[in-house]
Amino acid sequence: MAKEPLIEIRNACKSFGRKIVLDRVDLTIYRGEALVIIGPSGTGKSTILRVIAGLLPLDKGEIYIKGQRMRGSIEDGANPLGVGMVFQQSALFDSLTVEENVGFILFQHSRLPRSKIRKIVNEKLAMVGLGDIADRYPAQLSGGMRKRVSFARAIVNNPENPQDDPDIILYDEPTAGLDPIASTVIEDLVRSLHSSDRGCNTYVMVSHQNSTIRRTGDRIVFLYGGKIQWQGKTQEIDKTDNPLMRQFFSGSVEGPIKTS
């Protein structure tokens, strides 16, 4: 059975000043897949996430969502894709409680009573392995806990508008700054949400961390010089002769990837 394309990026071009970040990139993301985009810093990986989310327009190129061309930005209300996004620094509101952070979209865009929102929030917190912390503030949480709160926020659903439920989760360096044990917890969580019928079964992740790439990705895309230089299954990483991939995973300063 053929996989269903959820997102198709065609001939995508994006520059910031004189720096070309995306140079005629073609990428298809299939429903149900776990895709990890890798490559050196500053090569456009996070740019792709923001383009998908409707936060950043392309200079040239087209994006198709479920077969329909995406027009405008998220502010236009024209993006037909439900997106949950986990930012590198969690991006929680310091002045809001965990409950208010996780349920933010429901407090802002639904008529649900607070008791119903709290029930939904507690369900999502339980899914990410957090107990009775709804009344705490981000400053009272560890880095790993804040990250998990941001996961809970990304998978919140609105029972009043099921069409707004996330079709895809975008993870921008979800294990950055975490110790190896906390990283393993997050990697396991990403996988569990992917397989849960109450989570979201499609995600795209940007990561530099070897363990995260190998443990969370089914398909890997390597981006460098504005172009996709390699893509394949995770188990093919150690078999490829691609010099960019070999240098990236060996951490060598010698090779085609420029270090300055």
Secondary structure by P-SEA (a helix, b strand, c coil): ccccccbbbcbbbbbccccccccbbbbbbccbbbbbbbbcccccaaaaaaaaaccccccccccccccccccccccccccccbbbbbcccccccccccaaaaaaccccccccccaaaaaaaaaaaaaaaccccccccccccccaaaaaaaaaaaaaccccccccccccbbbbccccccccaaaaaaaaaaaaaaaacccccccbbbbbccaaaaaacccbbbbbcccccccccccccccccccaaaaaaaacccccccccc
